[in-house]
Amino acid sequence: MRSFTGLERVPSPGLLFDADAIDRNLGKMLEIVGNNPELLRPHLKTHKCAEILDRQLALGISSVKCATLAEAELAAQVGVSDILISYPLVGPNLAGLGKLIEKYPHAKFSTVTDCAEGLAAVENGRFQNPLSVFLDLDIGMHRTGISAPDGALDLVKKVVAAGSLHFAGIHAYDGHIHSADPATRRAEFVKAISELDKFLGTLSDEGIEVPLIISGGTPTFAFHAERAMNSKTPWQCSPGTPVLWDAGYGEHYPDLPFEPAAFLLTRAISHPGPDLTCLDLGHKAVSAENPITNRVRFPGLEIIEFVSQSEEHLVIRTTAEARPSLGEEVVGIPYHVCPCVALYDEARIIKNETVTDEIWKIPARSRISGRSA
């Protein structure tokens, strides 16, 4: 585990961002797409942070993907010019999108559709100008999206025919692919992407031009990058996790060249038994979606057992030699960084292996547009 200085000045539990590692990760993302920033549309859900968006813009990455109105507004505030909300908008959220379009005229907002009912709701949104809409194509995840056999062609025709909408292209996410073995992962990618290829052929036969394809997440990022760099149709890759990385992806995908850039600072607050230590890292400080053994990693700390976790406490069992002393700082790596970052209002910044006084806010952890200002 890397050693950071200045930890003693940071309250715990706390979120730390390593700015140098973030810059290196962004550089590696660009390398994977042949150093062409137009082939990248990173997902904002991982970091929800203006300073990281600033860094992307400085590298020429002017498009983002997001899931909430708050994330979309943050991107617009920073100056991102092309913002896709890759989440079906219904009810008041459609009105919220309309407000963003009016408030930030410099930005092009777009969204997705995957059914006739959802498309009708978007059409009834009465946006001032034709709204750009991507077809959300299901290529195997079965979460959102419509498969080609289930009427994807008819839905595209409806978008094309709608005077209040603009057919922006195809969005295809393969989040169901997470095999650790690169060869197996590539085979699963080939199967999933064949669904997209077949549908693109169908659209071509119908004389329907696809302006843009947005595809993939992190595990298959390199495979989608190969397609993007060799495609006649404009194509963008939309990974999110690489900018911060995490322990889970690091363990499962050692073939991907990224490094942890988000860390959790915790301290030993009690010794309830001779081999037990209680840390101030409860459910409210680290994502608790996974089993207790897969919530955080403490490199360099020999842990025998994760014993229990509650709202503000995490009890671990260690060897006597490894047990942290009362008040001692312990640095962890989130197992799943995206929902972990969303628990914090701000991150303290590490530069040159030293924790600085610089703070980056996490404004888009709010789900509501307007709170990210």
N, C-alpha and C positions, 0 to 999 in steps of 0.2 A: 504494500500500500504506500502510495506517495505520502510524504510528510509535509503538512502545511504549517507555516508559522502564523501567529496572530489569532489562533483559535480561542485563546483565553479571553478575548474581548467580545466574543459573540455569544449572545444568550442562546440557550437551548430549550427545546429542540429548534433547530434552524436549518434553512435551506441555503446551500452554497452553490454558486455557479463559477466554474473555472473559465474565464474569458479566453484564455490562451487555447484551451482544449476546444472550446466552441469554434474558434477561428480555424483550428486544424480540421475539425470535423466538417465544417462548411467547405473548406478547401478540398477535402477528400470527396465530398458529394459532387463537387464540380468536376473533379478528375474522372469520376465514374461516367459522367455524361460527356466526356471529351472536351471539358472546359467550355462548354456552351451553355450559358445560364438560361437561354430560352427553352432548354429542354427540362428545366426544373420548375416544379410548383410545390414547394415543401408544405407539409401540413402544419398549420399553426397550433393545433391542439396540444402539441407536446410541450411547448414553452410558454405560450400566451404572453409574450414579453416584447415590448417595443424596441428595446436595445438590440435584441437578436434580429428583429425585422430590419433595423437600421443596418446591421452587418450584412444581411442578405442583399439589401438594396445596393449597398456599396460594391457588391460583387456582380451587380447587374441582374440579380434575381428579382424580377418585378411582379411575379405572379405567386399567389398563395392559394391554398385550399384550407377551408375551415369548417367547423361543425355548428357554431353558435353565432347568433347575431352580435354578441359582445366581441367575439374574435374577429368577425367581419368589420366591426366598427374600429377596433384597434388598428387593423391593417390599413383602413382608409385614413385614419388620423395620422399614421406614420408616413403615408404617401404611396402606399402600394397601389398600382394602377389597375390590377386585374385580380378580382377576388371571387373565388368560387365557394359558395356554401353547398357542400356536398352532402346535404342532409335534407330530406323532404320537409318542406315548410308547409304547415297547415295552421288554420285558425288565426289568432292574432299575430303569429310570427310572420305571416305574409304581409300584414300591415306594417310590421316592424321593418321588413325589408324595404317596403316603399318609402318609409321615412329615411332610411339610410341612403337610398338612391337620391332623394331630394337634398339631403344634408351634405352629401359628398359627391358633387357632380363630376369631379375629376376622375373618379374611380368607375370602372366597369364591373358591375356586380352580375353574377350569374348563379343559377341554382340547378337542381336536378329534378327529374320526374320519372316515375316508374309505374304509373297506372292512370287510367282515364279519369278516375275521380280526382286524383291529385292534380292532374293537368287542368281539369275544369276549374279547380280552386285557384290555381295560378292565373288562369285566363281571367277570372273574375276579380283579380287583384287590382285591376284598373291602373296599371303603371303608366307613367307619363309617356315613356318611349317603349318600343318593343323590348321585352325582357329576354335576355339570353338564357336558354334552357338546354341543358345536356340530358340526353337519355341515360339513365342509370341502368347499365346492363349487368344482369346477374351472370357471372361467369363461374359460379360454384360456391359462393359463400352462403347464399340463401338468407341474407339478413335484410337488405333492401335491394331493389333492382328488379327488373323484369327480364326473363329469359327470352331468347329469340322464339322458341316454340309457343310461348305464352302470349304472343301479340306485340313483340317489340317493334316490328315493322309498322303495324297499324298505328302504334303510338307515335313513332317518328313522323309518319304522314300527317297525323293530327297536329303535331308541333309545327311542321313545315307549312301547313295550311292556315294556321292561326295568324291572323293579321297582327295581333297584339304580342306575338312571341317571335323570337329568332332562334332557329335551330343552331345551337353552338357546337354540337358534336356528341361524342360518346364518353361517358365516365364508366370505367370498369375497375373494380377493386377486388383483389384476390386475397383478402385477409384470412381466408381459410387455409392458406398454405404456410406451414411453419415447421416443416421437416428440418431436422438439424443437418442431415447429410446433404451436401450441395447437389449431388447427382440426383437424389430423390426429389429434392426441391425443384430442380430444373425440369424434371419429368412432369411434376405436378403443374408447374408453370406452363409447360407446352400444352398440356391438356386443357388448362383454363383458357389460355390465350387463343387456342383453336376455336373456342366458342366466339370470341371477338372476331377472329379472321373470317369465319363463316358468315357472320352477320354483316361484316363490312362488304363481303362479296354480294350478299343479298341487296344491300343498299345500292351498290354500284350497278347491279342489274336493273334496279328500279330508277336509275338516273339521279339518285340522291347523293349529293356531295357531302362529305363529312369534313367540316372545317378543322376539327381538332379532336385528338384522343388524349384523355387523361387517365393514367392507369397505374395500378400497383401501389404497394406499401413498401415496408422496409425489407423483409426477408427476401423478396424477389426484385429488389431495386436494380441490381446489376443486370438482371435478365431484361427488364423493361428498358433499361438504358440502352442495351444493344439494339432493341427494336426501335427506340426513339432516334438513335443516331443513323439508322439505315432506312427509315420510313419515308416514303414519298408524301404521306399525309402528315401534317404537323402533329407532333406527339410530345407530351410532357409526362415526366415521372413525378409521383407525389408522395415520397417517403416523409415521415415526420420524426421518428425516433432518432435518426443518426445525429441530429444537431446536439443532443444531450447524451444519447446512448443510455444504457442501463445494464444492470447485472444479468437480467434475464436474457436479453439479446446477446450480451457478451458471451454467455455460457453456451447458448444454442447456435450462434452464428459466428464462430471464430474466423470464418472466411471473409467476413466483412470488416473493413479496416478502421473502424471507428473506436473511440475511447470514451470512457466516462467523463462527463463534464458537469454533472449535477451530483452533489453530495449532501448527506444529512449529518448534521452535528448533533450528538446527544451526549449526555453525561451520566455517570453512575450516581444515583441518588440514594441508594440503600443497599445493604447487604443482608437480606432476610434469611440467609443460611450460609454455612461455611463455604459452599461452592456456588452460591447464587448471587447474582447482581441484578438490581433493578435499574433500568435506564429510563430516562424521560422521553421515550419514543413510543407513544401509544397509537391507537387507531387514528387519532386526529392529527398525527404527524407523519404517518407513512401509509400508503395505500394498503388497505386490508382485504382486497378482493381475493387474494390467493391464500392458501394455507399458511400458517404461521412460519413454516420453514422457508417460504418463498415470498417474503415481504421486504427484506433488506439483507445485504451482505456486509460483513465487517472484515475486510481483508486484513490479515495479520493478527486477528484475534481468534484464538483457538476456542471455539464454542462446542461444547458437548451436546447441548440441547437448548432449543427455544422452548421455554417452559410455559409461559402464558403471556397474554397481552390484553390490556383493557384500554380505556379511553386515553389515559395519559401515561401508562406504564408498560414496559416490556421487560419481562424477567427471563434471564438467560442463565444457563449453567456452564461454567468454564472450569478449567483446571485451576488449582490454587495459584500456580505461577502466572497464569494469564489474567486472573481476575482484576478488573480495573479498580483502582482505589477510589474512595469517595470523592466525588467532584471531578474525576479525571475525564478529559474529553475523549470521545470515541467517534470516529468518522465512518459512516456507512455509505453504501451505494444502493439506491433504490433498485428493487428487482423489476418493477414496472414504473418507469419514470413519469409517464403522462398523467395518470391520476394522482401521483404523488405531488407533482408541482402544483396541481390545482388546489392543494390544501393550504398553500402559503400565499400571503399577500406580497411577499418580497423575498429577494435572494441577496445575500452578501456576496461580493465579488472577489474572486481569487485572481491575482495576477502575479506572475513570476513566483509561484508557489507560496504566496503570502496573502492572507486574508486582509483586504483593504477596508477602508471606511465607505467604499462605494456600494450603493444599493440599487438594484434594478427591481422595479415593481412588477407584479404579475397581475395587471389590471383585468385581463380577459378571463381570469378565473371566475368572474361573475358570469352568469348565463344571460343577463339582461342587457340589451343594447342601451347605452347611455350611462352605465355605471363604469365603463372603461375609460371615461374622459379623465 
